[in-house]
Amino acid sequence: MVADILLVEDDPTHAELVTRGFESIPADVQIRHVTDGEAALVHLQAALRAASLPDVVLLDLRLPRMGGLDLLESLKQHPELRRVPVVILTSSNASSDVRAAYDRHANSYLVKPLDLASLTNLLADLAHYWGECNRPPQRESAF
């Protein structure tokens, strides 16, 4: 089964590391990448209309145009998009950021490891859990 992941990350180096990390693990992962919160919201609304929502959103907190916490709050207020798991993947270990993310109903909060091997292990666990173990809700039919 392919894990469909939306990566919301504005730092091209971090996005490349995450993409390479997923490529180096034995998991079937499809990465879609956007660089800001507004683009993520547009992408998810289009994916909803096309019935192709991602299995999980990996969300950085510090984003241009619409920050990660604002995007998270917007998603969790939407009747269907709120069902998409949102995993915060950020370099911030600040307890205020962790609390703010969970207050807005983040499904998980992960701090990006500093070394590539640890990041790859984290991504492998993430792909396994959200792509294989987790059972997402089915979309309700309009008919």
Backbone as CSV, one residue per row, in Angstrom:
resi,resn,N_x,N_y,N_z,CA_x,CA_y,CA_z,C_x,C_y,C_z
1,MET,0.830,-1.175,0.000,0.000,0.000,0.000,0.882,1.250,0.000
2,VAL,0.550,2.217,-0.829,1.312,3.454,-0.926,0.819,4.422,0.135
3,ALA,1.751,4.976,0.906,1.415,6.024,1.863,1.513,7.357,1.133
4,ASP,0.407,8.075,1.085,0.348,9.367,0.412,0.544,10.447,1.465
5,ILE,1.640,11.197,1.344,2.025,12.178,2.348,2.111,13.560,1.723
6,LEU,1.472,14.522,2.377,1.625,15.923,1.986,2.631,16.545,2.937
7,LEU,3.745,17.005,2.385,4.790,17.673,3.158,4.620,19.175,2.980
8,VAL,4.428,19.871,4.093,4.289,21.324,4.075,5.539,21.882,4.740
9,GLU,6.482,22.301,3.917,7.811,22.707,4.395,8.370,23.782,3.477
10,ASP,8.727,24.926,4.047,9.240,26.023,3.224,10.747,25.975,3.019
11,ASP,11.474,25.299,3.874,12.932,25.234,3.761,13.305,24.149,2.751
12,PRO,13.896,24.552,1.608,14.196,23.552,0.572,15.167,22.470,1.044
13,THR,16.090,22.818,1.928,17.033,21.816,2.443,16.305,20.789,3.292
14,HIS,15.421,21.238,4.166,14.666,20.305,4.999,13.745,19.430,4.143
15,ALA,13.103,20.039,3.153,12.225,19.269,2.265,13.021,18.195,1.529
16,GLU,14.193,18.557,1.061,15.048,17.589,0.357,15.478,16.460,1.293
17,LEU,15.832,16.789,2.533,16.230,15.752,3.490,15.085,14.798,3.792
18,VAL,13.887,15.330,3.951,12.729,14.480,4.208,12.447,13.601,2.990
19,THR,12.481,14.184,1.816,12.237,13.410,0.598,13.278,12.311,0.434
20,ARG,14.549,12.655,0.616,15.613,11.639,0.513,15.484,10.575,1.587
21,GLY,15.084,11.019,2.784,14.891,10.057,3.875,13.834,9.024,3.523
22,PHE,12.723,9.490,2.973,11.672,8.554,2.566,12.139,7.655,1.425
23,GLU,12.929,8.204,0.502,13.427,7.396,-0.627,14.358,6.291,-0.171
24,SER,15.010,6.473,0.969,16.002,5.494,1.419,15.416,4.391,2.295
25,ILE,14.117,4.426,2.547,13.514,3.384,3.376,12.686,2.443,2.503
26,PRO,12.503,1.215,2.979,11.735,0.249,2.181,10.226,0.421,2.379
27,ALA,9.725,1.604,2.072,8.287,1.861,2.168,7.846,2.506,0.865
28,ASP,6.634,2.211,0.485,6.085,2.788,-0.729,5.399,4.093,-0.340
29,VAL,6.077,5.202,-0.597,5.612,6.509,-0.160,5.531,7.456,-1.350
30,GLN,4.438,8.166,-1.419,4.296,9.228,-2.420,4.292,10.547,-1.661
31,ILE,5.241,11.412,-1.997,5.366,12.708,-1.330,4.846,13.793,-2.260
32,ARG,3.953,14.590,-1.726,3.529,15.819,-2.403,4.049,16.935,-1.529
33,HIS,4.643,17.944,-2.135,5.309,18.989,-1.363,4.765,20.358,-1.731
34,VAL,4.404,21.138,-0.714,4.050,22.538,-0.888,4.875,23.336,0.110
35,THR,5.035,24.631,-0.175,5.986,25.423,0.612,5.359,26.428,1.573
36,ASP,4.038,26.498,1.618,3.429,27.405,2.589,2.030,26.923,2.951
37,GLY,1.476,27.523,3.999,0.183,27.104,4.499,-0.959,27.339,3.533
38,GLU,-0.933,28.470,2.834,-1.999,28.745,1.871,-1.997,27.725,0.745
39,ALA,-0.823,27.386,0.243,-0.726,26.380,-0.821,-1.207,25.018,-0.317
40,ALA,-0.915,24.708,0.930,-1.376,23.441,1.503,-2.892,23.401,1.575
41,LEU,-3.502,24.491,2.004,-4.954,24.545,2.101,-5.601,24.393,0.723
42,VAL,-5.055,25.070,-0.279,-5.566,24.945,-1.644,-5.412,23.502,-2.128
43,HIS,-4.249,22.912,-1.882,-3.990,21.528,-2.292,-4.985,20.569,-1.637
44,LEU,-5.206,20.730,-0.339,-6.101,19.819,0.379,-7.555,19.990,-0.043
45,GLN,-7.969,21.208,-0.321,-9.333,21.423,-0.801,-9.533,20.766,-2.171
46,ALA,-8.534,20.870,-3.038,-8.613,20.208,-4.348,-8.586,18.689,-4.179
47,ALA,-7.765,18.193,-3.276,-7.693,16.751,-3.025,-9.015,16.231,-2.467
48,LEU,-9.674,17.038,-1.667,-10.981,16.650,-1.130,-12.002,16.515,-2.252
49,ARG,-12.014,17.483,-3.147,-12.947,17.426,-4.289,-12.661,16.225,-5.178
50,ALA,-11.395,15.859,-5.304,-11.001,14.733,-6.153,-11.009,13.396,-5.401
51,ALA,-11.419,13.426,-4.151,-11.427,12.217,-3.310,-10.051,11.579,-3.243
52,SER,-9.017,12.403,-3.104,-7.647,11.884,-3.037,-6.863,12.549,-1.906
53,LEU,-7.469,12.577,-0.737,-6.802,13.180,0.419,-5.566,12.368,0.796
54,PRO,-4.541,13.032,1.304,-3.349,12.288,1.734,-3.648,11.466,2.986
55,ASP,-2.801,10.486,3.238,-2.913,9.680,4.453,-2.506,10.482,5.674
56,VAL,-1.587,11.412,5.466,-1.080,12.230,6.573,-0.465,13.507,6.016
57,VAL,-0.548,14.561,6.802,0.121,15.825,6.478,1.285,15.979,7.435
58,LEU,2.480,16.198,6.897,3.655,16.544,7.705,3.785,18.055,7.631
59,LEU,3.657,18.713,8.766,3.518,20.161,8.799,4.600,20.826,9.625
60,ASP,5.340,21.718,8.984,6.292,22.565,9.696,5.505,23.700,10.341
61,LEU,6.033,24.278,11.389,5.328,25.364,12.069,5.598,26.732,11.463
62,ARG,6.841,27.001,11.120,7.233,28.323,10.642,7.142,28.354,9.126
63,LEU,6.029,28.894,8.636,5.777,28.925,7.199,5.405,30.331,6.769
64,PRO,5.712,30.688,5.521,5.260,31.989,5.006,3.771,31.953,4.672
65,ARG,3.203,33.122,4.523,1.822,33.349,4.091,0.779,32.864,5.095
66,MET,0.808,31.632,5.504,-0.067,31.113,6.549,0.771,30.154,7.372
67,GLY,0.963,30.475,8.634,1.801,29.649,9.493,1.204,28.275,9.741
68,GLY,2.033,27.379,10.217,1.615,26.010,10.461,0.482,25.890,11.464
69,LEU,0.541,26.662,12.549,-0.527,26.590,13.545,-1.847,27.118,12.992
70,ASP,-1.782,28.168,12.182,-3.002,28.690,11.558,-3.592,27.671,10.582
71,LEU,-2.738,27.032,9.805,-3.212,25.997,8.882,-3.832,24.841,9.663
72,LEU,-3.157,24.401,10.699,-3.665,23.307,11.517,-5.047,23.648,12.070
73,GLU,-5.196,24.847,12.598,-6.484,25.266,13.142,-7.564,25.273,12.061
74,SER,-7.224,25.759,10.888,-8.166,25.793,9.776,-8.587,24.385,9.370
75,LEU,-7.627,23.477,9.268,-7.933,22.098,8.877,-8.826,21.416,9.897
76,LYS,-8.536,21.609,11.149,-9.288,20.911,12.199,-10.682,21.497,12.405
77,GLN,-10.960,22.650,11.804,-12.309,23.218,11.860,-13.165,22.783,10.664
78,HIS,-12.528,22.218,9.648,-13.248,21.794,8.447,-13.863,20.410,8.692
79,PRO,-15.142,20.213,8.350,-15.810,18.947,8.667,-15.170,17.691,8.086
80,GLU,-14.522,17.776,6.941,-13.882,16.582,6.367,-12.365,16.635,6.468
81,LEU,-11.772,17.784,6.277,-10.310,17.876,6.346,-9.786,17.609,7.752
82,ARG,-10.624,17.809,8.764,-10.169,17.572,10.139,-9.841,16.109,10.393
83,ARG,-10.345,15.230,9.516,-10.065,13.794,9.675,-8.682,13.408,9.164
84,VAL,-8.050,14.266,8.384,-6.709,13.964,7.875,-5.721,14.143,9.023
85,PRO,-4.961,13.108,9.355,-3.988,13.249,10.437,-2.928,14.296,10.088
86,VAL,-2.617,15.130,11.053,-1.591,16.153,10.878,-0.495,15.904,11.901
87,VAL,0.690,15.639,11.393,1.870,15.429,12.226,2.758,16.651,12.084
88,ILE,2.999,17.306,13.193,3.922,18.436,13.186,5.327,17.856,13.083
89,LEU,6.085,18.315,12.110,7.484,17.915,11.922,8.277,19.202,11.839
90,THR,8.928,19.547,12.928,9.537,20.859,13.053,10.860,20.778,13.796
91,SER,11.626,21.835,13.725,12.871,21.898,14.481,12.657,22.478,15.875
92,SER,11.459,22.979,16.152,11.173,23.593,17.454,10.866,22.546,18.516
93,ASN,11.578,22.650,19.613,11.338,21.793,20.756,10.709,22.598,21.900
94,ALA,10.259,23.806,21.606,9.704,24.689,22.625,8.383,24.134,23.148
95,SER,8.244,24.069,24.454,7.016,23.528,25.039,5.796,24.356,24.649
96,SER,5.974,25.647,24.426,4.840,26.478,24.000,4.359,26.074,22.606
97,ASP,5.274,25.696,21.716,4.879,25.222,20.389,4.171,23.875,20.470
98,VAL,4.686,22.999,21.324,4.059,21.678,21.492,2.636,21.851,22.007
99,ARG,2.464,22.654,23.048,1.124,22.888,23.605,0.195,23.517,22.571
100,ALA,0.707,24.520,21.844,-0.118,25.204,20.840,-0.564,24.233,19.752
101,ALA,0.300,23.323,19.355,-0.061,22.341,18.320,-1.135,21.386,18.828
102,TYR,-0.959,20.866,20.023,-1.959,19.949,20.562,-3.265,20.665,20.909
103,ASP,-3.185,21.916,21.311,-4.406,22.696,21.558,-5.229,22.835,20.280
104,ARG,-4.557,22.773,19.134,-5.237,22.875,17.834,-5.483,21.504,17.228
105,HIS,-5.315,20.473,18.027,-5.648,19.085,17.661,-4.672,18.432,16.690
106,ALA,-3.400,18.745,16.817,-2.385,17.990,16.068,-2.473,16.529,16.488
107,ASN,-2.196,15.637,15.558,-2.231,14.214,15.868,-0.919,13.713,16.453
108,SER,0.149,14.443,16.190,1.458,14.071,16.717,2.389,15.267,16.560
109,TYR,3.437,15.293,17.373,4.422,16.377,17.313,5.797,15.735,17.329
110,LEU,6.535,15.913,16.246,7.864,15.331,16.117,8.889,16.440,15.886
111,VAL,10.006,16.328,16.583,11.105,17.273,16.388,12.084,16.632,15.409
112,LYS,12.452,17.406,14.386,13.375,16.892,13.375,14.718,16.581,14.024
113,PRO,15.187,15.341,13.886,16.526,15.016,14.395,17.598,15.765,13.600
114,LEU,18.728,15.951,14.230,19.806,16.709,13.598,20.616,15.891,12.602
115,ASP,20.626,14.569,12.742,21.424,13.768,11.818,20.520,12.962,10.887
116,LEU,21.026,12.693,9.693,20.245,12.044,8.643,19.808,10.641,9.032
117,ALA,20.656,9.887,9.708,20.292,8.517,10.093,19.093,8.521,11.040
118,SER,19.103,9.405,12.007,17.971,9.488,12.945,16.707,9.967,12.240
119,LEU,16.859,10.919,11.325,15.707,11.396,10.558,15.126,10.265,9.722
120,THR,15.975,9.499,9.069,15.518,8.376,8.247,14.776,7.350,9.091
121,ASN,15.299,7.040,10.280,14.610,6.096,11.168,13.243,6.634,11.587
122,LEU,13.182,7.911,11.894,11.920,8.536,12.276,10.910,8.469,11.127
123,LEU,11.377,8.761,9.918,10.491,8.723,8.749,10.025,7.308,8.439
124,ALA,10.886,6.327,8.643,10.491,4.932,8.431,9.383,4.547,9.401
125,ASP,9.533,4.929,10.660,8.492,4.653,11.652,7.192,5.369,11.284
126,LEU,7.328,6.598,10.860,6.168,7.399,10.496,5.427,6.772,9.310
127,ALA,6.168,6.389,8.277,5.557,5.775,7.090,4.886,4.457,7.451
128,HIS,5.515,3.691,8.307,4.932,2.414,8.714,3.634,2.640,9.484
129,TYR,3.665,3.527,10.458,2.473,3.742,11.278,1.328,4.351,10.479
130,TRP,1.575,5.512,9.830,0.486,6.219,9.157,0.118,5.576,7.827
131,GLY,1.056,4.868,7.192,0.777,4.262,5.896,0.277,2.835,5.966
132,GLU,0.648,2.108,7.038,0.286,0.699,7.115,-0.571,0.346,8.322
133,CYS,-0.247,0.879,9.477,-0.943,0.489,10.706,-2.230,1.273,10.943
134,ASN,-2.188,2.562,10.709,-3.330,3.423,11.002,-4.478,3.154,10.043
135,ARG,-5.679,3.135,10.565,-6.872,2.971,9.727,-7.607,4.302,9.672
136,PRO,-7.550,4.974,8.518,-8.226,6.267,8.395,-9.727,6.075,8.193
137,PRO,-10.517,7.104,8.533,-11.958,7.000,8.290,-12.245,7.051,6.797
138,GLN,-13.294,6.381,6.408,-13.719,6.408,5.005,-14.511,7.683,4.758
139,ARG,-14.346,8.242,3.585,-15.163,9.399,3.219,-16.594,8.946,3.013
140,GLU,-17.507,9.773,3.439,-18.921,9.473,3.243,-19.307,9.789,1.812
141,SER,-20.110,8.921,1.249,-20.564,9.118,-0.124,-21.623,10.217,-0.174
142,ALA,-21.597,10.988,-1.235,-22.602,12.027,-1.428,-23.911,11.433,-1.919
143,PHE,-23.912,10.147,-2.263,-25.126,9.510,-2.797,-25.807,8.660,-1.765
